[in-house]
Amino acid sequence: MNKAVVSRFNKEVIEQGRLDSFQELMDPAFVNHSAPPGMDNGPAGMINTFNNVLRPAFPDLKVVIHEQVAEGDLVTSRKTISGTHLGVLMGIAPTNRKVSIDVIDIVRVKNGRYFEHWGLNTLGPVLQELRKP
């Protein structure tokens, strides 16, 4: 069941930007332990990252989950977020380049909702590549 919650979140929230699914799947007490320092580490910060940063920059954004492992209330996913850089991304003008961001996430699911998140990703190196002429 917890793997299904995480899979649904990735498809409906990250890939499709569905706010109704976000509200259904996100616990109000959610904490993103991987939020950059000084950034909102709650639900608002999480949806902002997807709907105001990533999806506008990559309108064709896709999420592919390669593997998932669940133990207790934790779900670990190895996935790729990909798309074409057609909008401004963190101050970088559109390059029309295809990009892939590799991600490893750990999500604590409580009562069928996202309660905590930890993650590592390759966004930093992707940004460096996009800055190159």
LUMZA-997704 format. One record per residue: residue number from 1; residue in one letter; z, y, x of N, C-alpha, C, O, CB in turn. Coordinates in Angstrom, 2 decimals. Glycine has a CB too. Layout:
BEGIN
NUM,A,Z,Y,X,Z,Y,X,Z,Y,X,Z,Y,X,Z,Y,X;
...
This chain:
BEGIN
1,M,0.00,-1.21,0.81,0.00,0.00,0.00,0.00,1.27,0.86,-0.74,2.21,0.56,1.21,0.00,-0.93;
2,N,0.83,1.31,1.93,0.89,2.52,2.75,-0.44,2.77,3.47,-0.85,3.93,3.62,2.01,2.40,3.77;
3,K,-1.11,1.70,3.90,-2.42,1.87,4.53,-3.41,2.48,3.54,-4.25,3.29,3.92,-2.95,0.52,5.06;
4,A,-3.32,2.09,2.28,-4.22,2.64,1.26,-3.96,4.13,1.05,-4.90,4.89,0.83,-4.04,1.88,-0.07;
5,V,-2.70,4.55,1.11,-2.36,5.97,0.97,-3.00,6.76,2.11,-3.61,7.81,1.87,-0.81,6.17,0.97;
6,V,-2.88,6.26,3.33,-3.44,6.97,4.49,-4.96,6.98,4.43,-5.58,8.00,4.72,-2.96,6.31,5.81;
7,S,-5.55,5.87,4.06,-7.02,5.82,3.93,-7.50,6.81,2.88,-8.48,7.52,3.10,-7.49,4.40,3.57;
8,R,-6.83,6.85,1.76,-7.20,7.78,0.68,-7.06,9.23,1.15,-7.93,10.06,0.89,-6.33,7.53,-0.58;
9,F,-5.97,9.55,1.84,-5.75,10.90,2.35,-6.91,11.31,3.28,-7.43,12.42,3.17,-4.40,10.99,3.11;
10,N,-7.28,10.41,4.18,-8.36,10.72,5.12,-9.68,10.97,4.40,-10.40,11.89,4.76,-8.53,9.59,6.12;
11,K,-10.00,10.17,3.40,-11.27,10.31,2.69,-11.24,11.52,1.75,-12.12,12.38,1.82,-11.58,9.03,1.90;
12,E,-10.24,11.59,0.88,-10.23,12.60,-0.18,-9.75,13.98,0.30,-10.26,15.00,-0.16,-9.35,12.13,-1.31;
13,V,-8.79,14.01,1.20,-8.24,15.29,1.64,-8.98,15.83,2.86,-9.52,16.94,2.83,-6.74,15.14,1.95;
14,I,-9.01,15.04,3.94,-9.63,15.55,5.17,-11.14,15.66,5.01,-11.72,16.71,5.30,-9.29,14.63,6.37;
15,E,-11.78,14.60,4.55,-13.24,14.60,4.47,-13.77,15.43,3.29,-14.72,16.20,3.45,-13.75,13.19,4.35;
16,Q,-13.15,15.28,2.12,-13.68,15.93,0.92,-12.98,17.24,0.56,-13.51,18.01,-0.25,-13.58,15.00,-0.23;
17,G,-11.82,17.51,1.13,-11.11,18.77,0.87,-10.51,18.86,-0.52,-10.35,19.97,-1.05,-12.04,19.91,1.06;
18,R,-10.18,17.75,-1.13,-9.69,17.75,-2.51,-8.21,18.17,-2.57,-7.32,17.45,-2.10,-9.87,16.35,-3.14;
19,L,-7.96,19.33,-3.14,-6.59,19.85,-3.26,-5.76,19.02,-4.23,-4.55,18.88,-4.03,-6.62,21.31,-3.71;
20,D,-6.38,18.47,-5.28,-5.62,17.64,-6.22,-5.07,16.40,-5.52,-3.92,16.02,-5.76,-6.51,17.22,-7.42;
21,S,-5.86,15.78,-4.67,-5.39,14.61,-3.92,-4.33,15.02,-2.90,-3.35,14.30,-2.70,-6.57,13.92,-3.21;
22,F,-4.52,16.17,-2.27,-3.52,16.66,-1.31,-2.17,16.82,-1.99,-1.15,16.37,-1.47,-3.97,18.00,-0.70;
23,Q,-2.16,17.45,-3.15,-0.89,17.68,-3.86,-0.26,16.36,-4.31,0.96,16.24,-4.32,-1.12,18.58,-5.08;
24,E,-1.08,15.40,-4.67,-0.57,14.10,-5.10,-0.01,13.28,-3.93,0.96,12.55,-4.09,-1.68,13.31,-5.80;
25,L,-0.64,13.41,-2.75,-0.29,12.55,-1.62,0.64,13.19,-0.60,1.08,12.51,0.34,-1.54,12.13,-0.92;
26,M,0.96,14.47,-0.76,1.78,15.19,0.23,3.17,15.45,-0.32,3.33,16.10,-1.35,1.10,16.52,0.62;
27,D,4.19,14.95,0.37,5.57,15.22,-0.01,5.90,16.68,0.30,5.51,17.17,1.36,6.56,14.26,0.73;
28,P,6.60,17.38,-0.59,6.95,18.78,-0.32,7.79,18.96,0.94,7.79,20.04,1.54,7.70,19.34,-1.50;
29,A,8.52,17.92,1.36,9.37,17.99,2.55,8.63,17.52,3.81,9.26,17.33,4.85,10.63,17.16,2.35;
30,F,7.33,17.33,3.73,6.51,16.84,4.85,6.71,17.69,6.11,6.83,18.91,6.04,5.03,16.84,4.46;
31,V,6.73,17.00,7.27,6.83,17.66,8.57,5.73,17.10,9.48,5.63,15.89,9.67,8.24,17.46,9.21;
32,N,4.92,18.00,10.03,3.91,17.63,11.02,4.50,17.88,12.40,4.57,19.02,12.86,2.57,18.45,10.81;
33,H,4.92,16.82,13.05,5.55,16.94,14.37,4.54,17.31,15.46,4.94,17.61,16.59,6.25,15.64,14.73;
34,S,3.26,17.28,15.14,2.21,17.60,16.12,1.63,18.99,15.92,0.66,19.35,16.59,1.11,16.58,16.04;
35,A,2.19,19.77,15.03,1.69,21.14,14.82,1.88,21.94,16.10,2.91,21.81,16.76,2.42,21.83,13.62;
36,P,0.89,22.77,16.46,1.05,23.61,17.65,2.26,24.53,17.51,2.61,24.93,16.40,-0.23,24.45,17.90;
37,P,2.90,24.86,18.63,4.06,25.76,18.59,3.72,27.06,17.85,2.67,27.66,18.08,4.55,26.07,20.01;
38,G,4.63,27.48,16.98,4.44,28.71,16.22,3.62,28.55,14.96,3.51,29.50,14.18,3.81,29.71,17.08;
39,M,3.04,27.38,14.74,2.23,27.15,13.54,3.09,26.49,12.46,4.09,25.85,12.76,0.98,26.26,13.88;
40,D,2.68,26.67,11.22,3.36,26.05,10.08,3.27,24.53,10.21,2.17,23.98,10.27,2.74,26.54,8.73;
41,N,4.42,23.85,10.26,4.40,22.40,10.40,4.67,21.68,9.07,5.00,20.49,9.06,5.43,21.97,11.42;
42,G,4.53,22.40,7.97,4.72,21.81,6.66,3.40,21.54,5.96,2.34,21.59,6.59,5.58,22.71,5.80;
43,P,3.46,21.26,4.67,2.24,20.97,3.92,1.18,22.07,4.00,0.00,21.78,4.14,2.58,20.72,2.49;
44,A,1.59,23.34,3.91,0.62,24.44,3.93,-0.14,24.50,5.25,-1.34,24.77,5.26,1.33,25.78,3.68;
45,G,0.54,24.24,6.34,-0.12,24.23,7.64,-1.13,23.10,7.75,-2.20,23.26,8.34,0.90,24.12,8.74;
46,M,-0.78,21.96,7.17,-1.68,20.80,7.24,-2.96,21.05,6.46,-4.05,20.82,6.98,-0.97,19.54,6.70;
47,I,-2.85,21.51,5.23,-4.07,21.74,4.43,-4.88,22.90,5.01,-6.11,22.89,4.92,-3.71,22.03,2.95;
48,N,-4.21,23.89,5.60,-4.92,24.99,6.24,-5.82,24.48,7.37,-6.96,24.92,7.51,-3.92,26.02,6.79;
49,T,-5.30,23.55,8.17,-6.09,22.99,9.27,-7.37,22.35,8.76,-8.44,22.53,9.34,-5.26,21.97,10.05;
50,F,-7.26,21.60,7.67,-8.44,20.90,7.16,-9.39,21.83,6.42,-10.59,21.84,6.69,-8.01,19.77,6.23;
51,N,-8.86,22.62,5.49,-9.73,23.38,4.58,-10.13,24.76,5.09,-11.10,25.34,4.60,-9.06,23.53,3.26;
52,N,-9.39,25.31,6.06,-9.73,26.64,6.56,-10.15,26.66,8.02,-10.61,27.69,8.52,-8.57,27.55,6.38;
53,V,-10.00,25.54,8.73,-10.40,25.48,10.13,-11.52,24.45,10.32,-12.63,24.81,10.70,-9.18,25.13,11.02;
54,L,-11.22,23.18,10.06,-12.19,22.12,10.35,-13.37,22.06,9.38,-14.52,22.06,9.82,-11.50,20.81,10.36;
55,R,-13.10,22.01,8.09,-14.20,21.82,7.13,-15.19,22.99,7.12,-16.39,22.74,6.99,-13.63,21.62,5.73;
56,P,-14.76,24.26,7.24,-15.75,25.34,7.32,-16.61,25.26,8.59,-17.79,25.63,8.57,-15.03,26.70,7.27;
57,A,-16.03,24.79,9.68,-16.78,24.67,10.94,-17.74,23.48,10.91,-18.80,23.51,11.53,-15.82,24.53,12.12;
58,F,-17.35,22.44,10.19,-18.13,21.21,10.11,-18.35,20.84,8.63,-17.66,19.96,8.12,-17.42,20.04,10.87;
59,P,-19.28,21.50,7.95,-19.46,21.24,6.51,-19.85,19.79,6.19,-19.66,19.34,5.06,-20.50,22.17,5.96;
60,D,-20.39,19.07,7.18,-20.76,17.67,6.97,-19.69,16.72,7.54,-20.00,15.58,7.88,-22.13,17.37,7.61;
61,L,-18.46,17.19,7.64,-17.35,16.44,8.24,-17.22,15.04,7.64,-17.28,14.87,6.42,-16.04,17.20,8.06;
62,K,-17.05,14.06,8.51,-16.83,12.67,8.11,-15.63,12.14,8.88,-15.38,12.54,10.02,-18.09,11.79,8.38;
63,V,-14.88,11.24,8.23,-13.77,10.57,8.88,-14.04,9.07,8.84,-14.29,8.51,7.77,-12.40,10.92,8.19;
64,V,-13.99,8.44,10.00,-14.14,6.98,10.08,-12.85,6.43,10.68,-12.48,6.78,11.80,-15.40,6.57,10.94;
65,I,-12.19,5.57,9.93,-10.99,4.89,10.44,-11.45,3.59,11.08,-12.05,2.73,10.42,-9.93,4.63,9.29;
66,H,-11.17,3.44,12.36,-11.59,2.26,13.10,-10.56,1.13,12.97,-10.93,-0.02,12.76,-11.80,2.60,14.58;
67,E,-9.29,1.47,13.08,-8.21,0.49,12.92,-7.00,1.16,12.30,-6.78,2.36,12.45,-7.83,-0.14,14.27;
68,Q,-6.23,0.35,11.60,-4.94,0.79,11.07,-3.94,-0.34,11.26,-4.25,-1.51,11.07,-5.05,1.19,9.57;
69,V,-2.73,0.04,11.65,-1.63,-0.90,11.78,-0.46,-0.33,11.01,-0.10,0.84,11.18,-1.26,-1.17,13.29;
70,A,0.14,-1.15,10.16,1.29,-0.69,9.37,2.50,-1.56,9.68,2.40,-2.78,9.78,0.97,-0.73,7.84;
71,E,3.63,-0.89,9.84,4.90,-1.58,10.03,5.97,-0.76,9.33,6.16,0.41,9.66,5.23,-1.79,11.55;
72,G,6.67,-1.36,8.39,7.66,-0.62,7.62,6.98,0.53,6.89,5.98,0.33,6.20,8.80,-0.10,8.53;
73,D,7.52,1.73,7.06,6.96,2.89,6.37,6.00,3.70,7.26,5.60,4.80,6.89,8.07,3.80,5.88;
74,L,5.63,3.14,8.44,4.74,3.83,9.36,3.34,3.21,9.33,3.18,1.99,9.28,5.30,3.79,10.77;
75,V,2.32,4.10,9.37,0.93,3.66,9.47,0.30,4.38,10.66,0.30,5.61,10.73,0.14,3.95,8.14;
76,T,-0.24,3.60,11.59,-0.94,4.16,12.74,-2.44,3.93,12.53,-2.88,2.82,12.22,-0.45,3.52,14.08;
77,S,-3.21,4.99,12.71,-4.67,4.91,12.55,-5.35,5.42,13.81,-4.93,6.41,14.41,-5.14,5.73,11.31;
78,R,-6.41,4.72,14.19,-7.33,5.23,15.22,-8.60,5.58,14.47,-9.20,4.73,13.82,-7.59,4.17,16.39;
79,K,-9.00,6.85,14.58,-10.12,7.31,13.77,-10.94,8.33,14.53,-10.55,8.81,15.59,-9.62,7.91,12.45;
80,T,-12.10,8.64,13.97,-12.97,9.67,14.50,-13.31,10.65,13.39,-13.72,10.25,12.30,-14.25,9.06,15.12;
81,I,-13.14,11.93,13.68,-13.59,12.99,12.78,-14.84,13.57,13.43,-14.80,14.02,14.57,-12.46,14.11,12.55;
82,S,-15.94,13.56,12.68,-17.20,14.03,13.26,-17.90,14.99,12.32,-17.62,15.03,11.12,-18.11,12.86,13.60;
83,G,-18.83,15.75,12.88,-19.62,16.67,12.09,-20.49,17.53,12.97,-20.47,17.42,14.20,-18.72,17.55,11.23;
84,T,-21.26,18.38,12.32,-22.14,19.30,13.02,-21.50,20.69,13.02,-21.10,21.18,11.96,-23.56,19.34,12.37;
85,H,-21.41,21.31,14.17,-20.74,22.60,14.32,-21.64,23.71,13.75,-22.43,24.31,14.47,-20.40,22.88,15.81;
86,L,-21.49,23.96,12.44,-22.32,24.93,11.73,-21.56,26.19,11.31,-22.16,27.12,10.76,-22.92,24.29,10.52;
87,G,-20.25,26.23,11.55,-19.43,27.40,11.21,-18.53,27.75,12.38,-18.40,26.97,13.33,-18.60,27.14,9.94;
88,V,-17.90,28.90,12.31,-17.01,29.34,13.39,-15.81,28.40,13.47,-15.19,28.05,12.47,-16.53,30.80,13.15;
89,L,-15.50,27.98,14.70,-14.36,27.10,14.95,-13.48,27.74,16.00,-13.84,27.80,17.17,-14.83,25.69,15.41;
90,M,-12.31,28.22,15.58,-11.34,28.82,16.49,-12.00,29.86,17.39,-11.78,29.88,18.60,-10.66,27.74,17.33;
91,G,-12.81,30.71,16.79,-13.46,31.79,17.52,-14.76,31.43,18.20,-15.41,32.28,18.81,-12.54,32.31,18.52;
92,I,-15.16,30.17,18.11,-16.41,29.73,18.74,-17.53,29.77,17.70,-17.45,29.11,16.66,-16.26,28.28,19.34;
93,A,-18.56,30.55,17.99,-19.70,30.68,17.08,-20.40,29.33,16.92,-20.34,28.49,17.82,-20.70,31.75,17.59;
94,P,-21.05,29.11,15.78,-21.74,27.84,15.55,-22.74,27.52,16.67,-23.46,28.39,17.15,-22.47,27.88,14.21;
95,T,-22.76,26.25,17.07,-23.66,25.79,18.14,-24.70,24.81,17.62,-25.64,24.47,18.34,-22.85,25.14,19.26;
96,N,-24.55,24.34,16.39,-25.41,23.30,15.80,-25.29,21.97,16.53,-26.14,21.10,16.36,-26.87,23.76,15.81;
97,R,-24.25,21.80,17.34,-24.04,20.54,18.07,-23.26,19.56,17.20,-22.40,19.94,16.41,-23.29,20.80,19.40;
98,K,-23.58,18.28,17.37,-22.80,17.22,16.75,-21.56,16.99,17.60,-21.64,16.94,18.83,-23.64,15.89,16.61;
99,V,-20.41,16.87,16.95,-19.16,16.64,17.69,-18.41,15.47,17.08,-18.56,15.14,15.91,-18.28,17.91,17.68;
100,S,-17.59,14.86,17.91,-16.70,13.79,17.49,-15.33,14.05,18.08,-15.20,14.23,19.29,-17.24,12.39,17.90;
101,I,-14.33,14.06,17.24,-12.94,14.25,17.66,-12.24,12.91,17.46,-12.13,12.43,16.33,-12.23,15.41,16.86;
102,D,-11.78,12.31,18.54,-11.04,11.05,18.45,-9.58,11.36,18.15,-9.01,12.29,18.71,-11.18,10.21,19.76;
103,V,-9.00,10.58,17.26,-7.63,10.84,16.78,-6.84,9.55,16.71,-7.36,8.51,16.31,-7.66,11.53,15.39;
104,I,-5.59,9.62,17.11,-4.62,8.57,16.82,-3.48,9.23,16.08,-2.83,10.14,16.60,-4.12,7.84,18.14;
105,D,-3.23,8.77,14.88,-2.20,9.33,14.00,-1.14,8.29,13.68,-1.43,7.10,13.56,-2.83,9.85,12.69;
106,I,0.08,8.75,13.56,1.16,7.95,12.98,1.68,8.74,11.79,2.06,9.90,11.93,2.31,7.63,14.03;
107,V,1.70,8.12,10.63,2.16,8.77,9.41,3.29,7.96,8.81,3.18,6.74,8.65,0.99,8.93,8.39;
108,R,4.39,8.64,8.48,5.47,8.00,7.71,5.18,8.25,6.24,5.07,9.40,5.81,6.90,8.54,8.13;
109,V,5.04,7.17,5.48,4.77,7.25,4.05,6.06,6.94,3.31,6.70,5.92,3.55,3.62,6.27,3.62;
110,K,6.44,7.84,2.41,7.67,7.67,1.62,7.30,7.86,0.16,6.77,8.90,-0.22,8.79,8.70,2.06;
111,N,7.58,6.87,-0.65,7.26,6.91,-2.08,5.78,7.22,-2.34,5.45,7.96,-3.26,8.13,7.95,-2.78;
112,G,4.91,6.65,-1.50,3.48,6.83,-1.68,2.93,8.18,-1.25,1.82,8.54,-1.62,3.15,6.62,-3.09;
113,R,3.71,8.93,-0.46,3.29,10.27,-0.03,3.52,10.45,1.46,4.38,9.81,2.06,4.06,11.35,-0.82;
114,Y,2.72,11.34,2.05,2.89,11.70,3.46,4.23,12.41,3.62,4.49,13.40,2.94,1.72,12.61,3.96;
115,F,5.08,11.88,4.52,6.39,12.46,4.73,6.54,13.03,6.15,7.17,14.07,6.35,7.47,11.42,4.47;
116,E,5.94,12.34,7.15,5.96,12.82,8.53,4.65,12.44,9.19,4.00,11.47,8.80,7.17,12.25,9.32;
117,H,4.28,13.22,10.22,3.04,12.95,10.97,3.24,13.26,12.44,3.87,14.25,12.81,1.87,13.78,10.41;
118,W,2.70,12.38,13.28,2.58,12.58,14.72,1.14,12.25,15.08,0.57,11.32,14.50,3.63,11.70,15.54;
119,G,0.56,12.97,16.00,-0.82,12.64,16.34,-1.27,13.17,17.68,-0.71,14.12,18.23,-1.73,13.15,15.30;
120,L,-2.30,12.52,18.20,-2.98,12.93,19.43,-4.46,13.00,19.10,-4.97,12.17,18.34,-2.69,11.95,20.63;
121,N,-5.16,14.00,19.68,-6.59,14.09,19.41,-7.31,14.72,20.60,-6.69,15.25,21.52,-6.86,14.89,18.13;
122,T,-8.62,14.65,20.54,-9.46,15.19,21.62,-10.08,16.53,21.24,-11.15,16.88,21.74,-10.56,14.19,21.98;
123,L,-9.44,17.29,20.36,-9.98,18.59,19.98,-10.10,19.53,21.17,-11.08,20.26,21.28,-9.10,19.23,18.90;
124,G,-9.13,19.54,22.07,-9.17,20.42,23.25,-10.44,20.25,24.06,-11.15,21.22,24.29,-7.96,20.17,24.13;
125,P,-10.75,19.03,24.50,-12.00,18.82,25.24,-13.26,19.15,24.42,-14.25,19.63,24.97,-12.07,17.38,25.71;
126,V,-13.21,18.91,23.12,-14.35,19.26,22.25,-14.55,20.77,22.26,-15.69,21.24,22.36,-14.13,18.75,20.79;
127,L,-13.48,21.54,22.15,-13.59,23.00,22.20,-14.17,23.46,23.53,-15.00,24.37,23.56,-12.22,23.64,21.98;
128,Q,-13.74,22.84,24.62,-14.29,23.21,25.95,-15.80,22.98,25.99,-16.54,23.81,26.51,-13.59,22.39,27.08;
129,E,-16.24,21.87,25.44,-17.68,21.56,25.43,-18.45,22.57,24.59,-19.54,23.00,24.96,-17.93,20.13,24.91;
130,L,-17.88,22.93,23.44,-18.56,23.87,22.55,-18.67,25.27,23.16,-19.56,26.04,22.80,-17.85,23.95,21.22;
131,R,-17.77,25.60,24.07,-17.80,26.91,24.73,-18.88,26.99,25.81,-19.25,28.09,26.23,-16.45,27.21,25.35;
132,K,-19.38,25.83,26.26,-20.41,25.83,27.28,-21.74,26.24,26.68,-22.06,25.86,25.55,-20.52,24.44,27.94;
133,P,-22.54,27.01,27.44,-23.85,27.42,26.92,-24.83,26.26,26.80,-25.97,26.45,26.38,-24.45,28.49,27.80;
